[in-house]
Amino acid sequence: MKTRSPRAVVTGLMWLQQREAGGGLRHTCEQGDGLASYGWLRHDGDNFGVQELRDRGLLLRTEFVKRHGGEHGGDWSWRVTARPEGAGSPASLVSLFFYVATDGQGTLQPHVEDRTRLGAVSGTSEELGDFRITFLRPTSESGEGSTYSSFHYLDAWSPGLHRLTDVVRSSLSDRFVFSPPGGPRQRFLAVDTFRGLPGAAEAPRSHLLLHQVTLRLPARVEVTFESGSVRDRRGPLAGPALTAELARHEAAFERRFEETFGLERKGFPPAQRRFAQAALSNMLGGMGYFHGRSLVQSPLHERPVPYPETSLFTAVPSRSFFPRGFLWDEGFHQLLLARWDPELSREVIAHWFDLMNAEGWIPREQILGEEALAKVPPEFVVQHSETANPPTLFLALQRLLGTAPLPYLRRLFPRLRAWYEWYNSTQAGPLPYTFRWRGRDTDPERFLNPKTLASGLDDYPRASHPSADERHLDLRCWMALASQVLAEAAERLGEPAEPYRHMQRALSDSELLERLHWAEELGAFADYGNHSRAVGLRREAGRAAPGRPPPEPQLVRVVREAPRPRFVGALGYVSLFPLLLQLLPPDSPRLAPLLAAMRSEKQLWTPFGLRSLARDSPLYMQRNTEHDPPYWRGSVWVNINYLALRALHAYGSLPGPHRERAAELYRELRHNLVANLYRQYADSGYLWEHYSDSSGAGQGSHPFTGWSALVVLVMAEDY
Ligand code: 6A9
């Protein structure tokens, strides 16, 4: 927990089941830890949250409440309840480590009782003023009585927040013995003297104070944070007072959730409503405030340069695997958050637009600060200033336009315009009213089909031979949406809207769209480019250098038919874009073939949602290289399914020849998507990044409560 400010003081929790070595120390969300499940079950994004973590027989429940007051945001309290649960048997002894750490500013003083118990930490920081954090004595699970426990503490310096786990792990010693009166004695690990990190030459930056409590299950521990500027406190926010506050917030959350999404009204049973609450809550609870610099490669410089320091308040796709901001993910996140808390959503969107550089570009992936950087493999760190990402923030803005205060819109508008101009000028295609993603994979010979990371659809098949002659349908459709939203924003502000309206009309003109993107032989819309219909990967023995062992065989690309300018023969998400973004009029003759492709099990239909690439498409489920398994080549992705449902819902309610068919597909698809996500969550404990089109099983990173959480809006039928 920390404040929304740079270099904030941070508080946190680690734990250890006392049966394994220090390697069992848990801290940040790591897929490799193999927790059966974890996540926020309820979280209002502001004052209250409840989280549960299941770690091999141990159930940890962490709850917090914030109470406003004073000049620095007020007080908060945490309650952590630990109990044995389920099949796995927990270790008989468990340690909880509560810590406070600075991050480059602020001071902390330990208050130690009985030589080894850190009873409190007092401190001061820029944004918090004076404060005191108190670690209360453990009690029974229900809060009564006391529980025998051992206390240890650590006072150390770390090179930064990204090394806190290492600092604690390297301070653990097994020379301690747990000996409750009359009970069995047991050796255990506890923090001892910190002797520095091996090989760490980095300067100390974070002062760490840590309170370790070791006990037998079940038990409960509470921590209070009291702000120095709160004067009329009626007593600590702990024990029964905390129970009462938690209950009050819990009831308010339930009410607000039902008012916002109406799932009970719609007849969803309690278990499915809890699933939806968890999806929303984990997105809210995963939000972060990041501070640091992007590393950017631009054509003006030979080498990547660090951008100025910046701050970003944002949701993240996945707390474990991608705990940082991603541009096009964020537009989807805000579709959901704008319903829960429009003001919060506007704040996030404003943060993102403030990341824009002088040319109007916003970096796709935001790796700000050491902690974020520690989670990114080196090859992904540098952002390229010619590379775009779908401008989905316009989707979110479309939703917020009607209610956003005018002064907010007025301040945002110049940035919207600059962003829009940037796409228009840098991602223009070879012909008027066409567009092309820049930055496709270089070195095409290494890939079955060179990737297009800019599009967000990474390995979705495009022209086999990247060239300046390509026209990308999805980007063209995104630009139609962008034009529409700019026009609407301009109209609300009394700014000239006609240029945007003109562009919107041109980009949704049926005749022009047909001419540029209708592929007769595919029976669908498509990209256009220098394309070969016959490429494959072949295993080739590497050529041995004289006197050296033969290298491993390698997969290399073989092109059996010369590429030529033509439509790209891939049927999938990209082919649907004019429908997805509702650019086709309800009486368009093209709706029928698209709906048919969606409903065909040989093509896009599965019992779990729409798959990304048709089963009868040449690159369906094909690896891109030896080490690059299919990603957007068959799996079911929730963000695009959300767009499909949104569009089907609209076409299903507008008069036209396809109305009934659209409505029918809408009902079936909605049922399939919701049923599968719920089933996977119930079975696996998580929401996932994407879902298998053959079994429905969750795949990729988890928990992934970025756009997969859009299932809440689908349940609510809120488009
Ligand atoms: C890899 C590996 C610990 C890929 O959700 C974020 C993005 C989407 O924007 C994109 O559309 N994901 C999708 O195709 C994940 C991208 C992760 C890239 C960095 C780091 C982590 O190792």
Boltz pocket constraint, residues with backbone or C-beta under 6 A from the ligand:
constraints:
  - pocket:
      binder: B
      contacts: [[A, 317], [A, 320], [A, 321], [A, 322], [A, 326], [A, 328], [A, 329], [A, 375], [A, 376], [A, 377], [A, 380], [A, 456], [A, 457], [A, 458], [A, 706]]
      max_distance: 6.0
